[in-house]
């Protein structure tokens, strides 16, 4: 098939914004090609000869492409750069320059789809010493033999800027019509694509083996499944309505979602965008290798940064320092991670995507050996709105960004879809804190790792002058240097007591976890990301919502010991309530 036929079709598609017209142009194109060309054509339409999860890159910066155009046209790079600025598109700049400057004697070898695809593949795979010159020469060779219109789309393909305004759904519509004469077969093609993420493979199978083979397409290890997505809701009533009563609520961790493929000793990690990022998380790969008791499986989970000295989960932003190509060992040490697993999609040659969520979760539980670093996501069956609110507050208290409400009826894994079987619930019961607070130390937890022998984190309280009580507002384990730990250890020792002080009011669930109690005396300056409702802490208990108090999320010691303040001069409960109400967007 001549590449100019494909370029002509792309030009027609670019010229319209109507999906039906785009589909018709593709149908006409697909009917004109042979089965052996379909995979190359799909790749060239989508801008890459390989599926997205292979993260294929041509590796040519704009300056390299400009040099290739200069080599093919005889113009200077400055002239081409000026034309690009004029057109706002290097593809159109190349098209115009080839149309006006190119000598007819250069048209020696009409391009076909196979040759263009193979040459682009070669450009992407060329690396090492001298690779820049080789890439420029290969692209210049294509442009030398290209028509002006062909040059437009070759350049755009290399730069990843196709500018067609067309989605994969349109391609699937056209495949269904062209090869089955029935647009209603599109969902079959879409389902196969969603569980393989390889539209070229699906198209080739459709053309060569027919729609029945696509209908029977199976989940395959090492081929990532397009991830199921959740709807959003801030209303409990809507969640109960959509999920038809009883459902499962699950902690929504503030990390990076992973789809994990285990094939014997080989572990592959794919991001939400289906990028293969195994090299960035060798520690996660090792956890999966040793703690997932299956030879072949596909599971999903969330990787979250945490404080190794306190066990506290950390914000997503800290995890992003793990996204690097170099210094992985140093990053692993500086930013340790936990892995929370929440779904199973494939196990020992069995597809679990069509099974209901409770069955998938039970199967997952059977193959996981839990440790502190690899665990199952916390979940609970929810029947009432109060249970949902309490579970939500507990999730936020534990460092999560909210909860996922998941259907237990007809709850298949909808690959590649965003539906109401999963609902993300992130209520606005929180407000950012611009200023620091002065809080009282009332308890401590012994540290481990580098903090062995010292207090690893402190239980902090505000003061309620009306009831003359100190009420817990957070557990703080961040911001301490070795010097801080040593100083605080000595400073707190004179105030240590054997039991909870009488004026301290805390939740019963906390009492058994505290390693050391202190008379309210030492005041520390604390910075935090936000205030949030809490089912655990007693600050403002029942003041905002019945059964809930207020807590500081991600508290951090600023390094300042407020020895100029008595415990009773610490930040009051009413000040914290006012901070919360003043910045809260919505209180129900």
Residue, then its C-alpha position, 0 to 999 in steps of 0.5 A: x500500500x502506498x503511503x500517499x494513500x494513507x497520507x491522503x486519508x489523514x489529510x481528509x480526517x484533519x480537515x473535518x471535526x465530524x466523527x462520522x466523516x472521520x469514520x467513513x474515511x477510515x472505513x474506505x482506507x481499511x477496505x483498500x488495504x491487505x491484511x498484512x498492512x493493517x498493523x502498520x496502518x494502525x500504528x501510523x494512524x496512532x503515531x507509533x508502530x507499537x502499543x502505548x505500554x511499550x513506551x516507544x520513542x523516536x528520540x528526535x528533538x525538534x532541532x534534529x528534525x529541522x536538520x533532516x528537513x534541511x538535508x532533504x531540501x537543501x535549505x538552511x536550518x534557519x530558513x526552516x525554523x523561520x518557516x516553522x514559526x510562520x506556520x506554527x507547525x513543523x509538518x506544514x513547514x516541511x510540506x511547503x518547503x518540499x513543494x517549492x524547493x524540491x527538485x523533481x529528480x529526487x522523486x526516485x522511490x515512492x514510499x509504501x506503508x511498510x517501508x515508512x513503518x520500518x524506517x520509523x522503527x529503525x529511527x526509534x531503535x537506533x541508539x549509542x554513539x553516532x545515533x544522532x547522525x544516523x537518525x537524521x540521515x534516516x529521516x532525511x532519506x524518508x523526506x527525500x522520497x516523500x511527497x509534500x503531503x507525506x512529509x507533513x505526516x512523517x514529521x508529525x509522527x516523529x514529533x508525536x503531534x498528529x493533530x487529527x482530533x481523532x480518538x481510538x474509539x473512532x478507529x474501532x468504529x471503522x474497524x467494525x464497519x469495514x471488517x464486519x459490516x456491522x457497527x454494533x460489533x464495536x464493543x467486542x473490539x473495544x473489549x479486546x483492546x481494553x484487556x490487551x492495550x494493543x489495537x494493532x494486534x486486535x485489528x490484525x486478528x480481526x482482519x485475518x481471523x474474523x470477529x469471533x476470534x476477537x470475541x474470544x480474546x483473552x487476558x494475557x500476562x505482560x499485556x497490561x489491561x487498561x485500568x478501570x476508573x471511578x466516578x467522583x461524588x461528594x454526596x453520600x446519598x448519591x453513593x448509596x443510590x448508585x450502588x443500590x444499598x450495601x457496598x464495600x468501602x476501601x481506603x483510597x491511598x494517596x500514592x501511585x496506582x500500579x498494575x502488577x504482572x507476575x510471570x514466574x520471577x519476572x515482575x512488570x509494573x505498569x502505571x495508570x498510563x500503562x508506562x512500564x516503570x518496574x525499574x523505578x520500584x525494584x523494592x516493590x518488585x522484590x515484595x511481589x516476587x516473595x510475597x505473592x504466592x502465584x506463578x502467573x497473576x495480574x494484580x492492582x495496588x497503590x504504592x505509597x511513600x511512608x516514614x520508615x521511623x514512624x510508619x506514617x504514610x506520606x503525601x503523593x508529592x514525596x513519592x514523585x522523587x522515586x520517578x527517576x532513571x538514576x540514583x534508584x538505590x539512594x531514592x529507595x533508601x530516602x523514600x521507602x514505600x508501602x504497597x497496598x493491594x486491592x484487586x486481582x484481574x488474572x490468576x494462573x491462566x484464569x481471567x478474573x475481570x468478568x468476576x464480581x469484585x468480592x470474588x476477586x478480593x477473596x482470590x487476592x487474599x488467598x495469594x498474599x502474604x502480608x507484611x508491614x510493607x505489603x498489605x491488602x487495602x483496608x476495607x469495610x462493608x457499608x450499610x448506613x451513611x454514618x458507617x460511611x462517614x466514620x470510615x471516611x474519617x478513619x481513612x483520612x486519619x490514616x493518611x489517605x485522601x478519601x475512600x473508594x466505594x465499590x459495588x458488590x452487585x454485578x461488579x465486574x472489572x470494567x477495563x478502560x471504562x469510568x463507571x458507577x461501579x467504583x465511586x471516589x469519595x473525597x469530601x471537603x471536610x478539610x482546610x489548609x493551614x497557613x499558620x503554625x500551631x503551638x501544641x502540647x506533648x501528652x504522649x510518645x511512641x518509641x522509635x525504631x530503625x534510626x530512632x531506636x532508643x528515642x521517641x519516634x513520634x509524639x502525641x500532641x494536644x490543644x487546650x480547652x480552657x472551658x473544660x480545662x482539658x488537653x485534647x489530642x489533635x495529631x500524632x507527629x513524627x516528622x521534622x525531627x533531627x537527631x539533635x531534636x530527638x535527644x533534646x526532647x528526650x531529656x526535656x520530657x523526662x521530668x514530666x513522664x508519668x505512669x498513666x494518662x494524666x487526668x486532664x488529658x482527654x483522648x479516644x480509648x483506641x489511642x490509650x493502649x498504643x501510647x508508650x509514654x505519658x507526660x504531664x501537659x507542660x512542653x509546648x512545640x510549634x507544629x506545621x501541618x498540611x490541613x485540618x480534617x475531621x477525625x474519628x479518633x482525635x478529641x479536639x472539637x469532638x462533636x463540635x463540627x459533626x457528631x462523633x467526630x473531632x478535628x485532626x492535623x494532617x501531615x503534622x511536622x515539627x518546625x524545630x521551635x520549642x515554645x518554652x515561652x509558653x505554658x501548656x495552658x497558653x497553647x493553641x486553644x480548641x476554639x482557635x482550631x475550630x475557627x481555623x477549620x470553619x474559616x477555610x472550610x468550603x462546605x460543612x454539612 
